[in-house]
């Protein structure tokens, strides 16, 4: 019987010193965008991006304007000083889903030739992993028919002709 009480005592002592915490708080969309980008960058040995409130604010202005004036179509980013990726989904897409869709073309990117396989586009992927980009800001608009428009801006921009992304 004394052995049983020792075991019970040790179990109670263990419980008394163990911290039990609740579930982790849900990550913010900014955290989700940043984490998904930085995972893809880490996979190829590129340093992490940092979140830029300024870029996020600019991305927010773009998606709101596109939602309100252009029926959730893509924005013309031709004169922007930033790199950009845009995504459109016919449903409420999460930040991770959108970034994963941009990283997907990695399967078609040939680093040795610094080129994408014929009939494929790799620009969204190379922008995500562009080694000289250090700042990121993203925003999403939920459109009237349930679509999601996403814009991420990068500073400095990537996809410089003749340069490798990493």
RAMOLIN-V323329 format. One record per backbone hydrogen bond with DSSP energy under -1.0 kcal/mol. CO is the residue of the C=O (numbers start at 1). NH is the residue of the N-H. E is the energy in kcal/mol with one decimal. If there is no record, write none. Layout:
co & nh & e
CO & NH & E
CO & NH & E
This chain:
co & nh & e
1 & 5 & -1.6
2 & 6 & -1.6
3 & 7 & -2.0
4 & 8 & -2.3
5 & 9 & -2.3
6 & 10 & -2.6
7 & 11 & -2.3
8 & 12 & -2.5
9 & 13 & -2.3
10 & 14 & -2.2
11 & 15 & -2.2
12 & 16 & -2.0
13 & 17 & -1.1
28 & 32 & -2.4
29 & 33 & -2.9
30 & 34 & -2.6
31 & 35 & -2.8
32 & 36 & -2.3
33 & 37 & -2.3
34 & 38 & -2.8
35 & 39 & -2.1
36 & 40 & -1.7
37 & 41 & -2.2
38 & 42 & -2.4
39 & 43 & -1.9
41 & 44 & -1.1
41 & 46 & -2.9
42 & 45 & -1.6
50 & 136 & -2.2
52 & 56 & -2.5
53 & 57 & -2.4
54 & 58 & -2.3
55 & 59 & -2.7
56 & 60 & -2.3
57 & 61 & -2.1
58 & 62 & -2.0
59 & 63 & -2.6
60 & 64 & -2.2
61 & 65 & -2.2
62 & 66 & -2.6
63 & 67 & -2.4
64 & 68 & -2.9
65 & 69 & -2.7
66 & 70 & -1.3
66 & 72 & -2.3
77 & 80 & -1.7
83 & 154 & -2.4
85 & 152 & -2.6
87 & 150 & -2.9
89 & 148 & -2.4
91 & 93 & -1.8
94 & 98 & -2.1
95 & 99 & -2.5
96 & 100 & -2.7
97 & 101 & -1.7
98 & 102 & -1.5
99 & 103 & -2.1
100 & 104 & -1.7
103 & 106 & -2.5
104 & 107 & -1.7
105 & 108 & -2.2
106 & 109 & -1.2
108 & 117 & -2.0
110 & 114 & -1.0
110 & 115 & -1.8
115 & 110 & -3.3
117 & 120 & -1.4
122 & 126 & -2.7
123 & 127 & -1.8
124 & 128 & -1.8
125 & 129 & -1.9
130 & 133 & -1.3
134 & 50 & -2.6
135 & 155 & -1.9
136 & 52 & -3.3
137 & 153 & -3.3
139 & 151 & -2.4
141 & 149 & -2.6
143 & 146 & -2.2
147 & 143 & -2.7
148 & 89 & -2.1
149 & 141 & -2.7
150 & 87 & -2.6
151 & 139 & -2.2
152 & 85 & -2.1
153 & 137 & -1.9
154 & 83 & -2.3
155 & 134 & -2.9
155 & 135 & -2.9
160 & 163 & -2.3
165 & 131 & -3.6
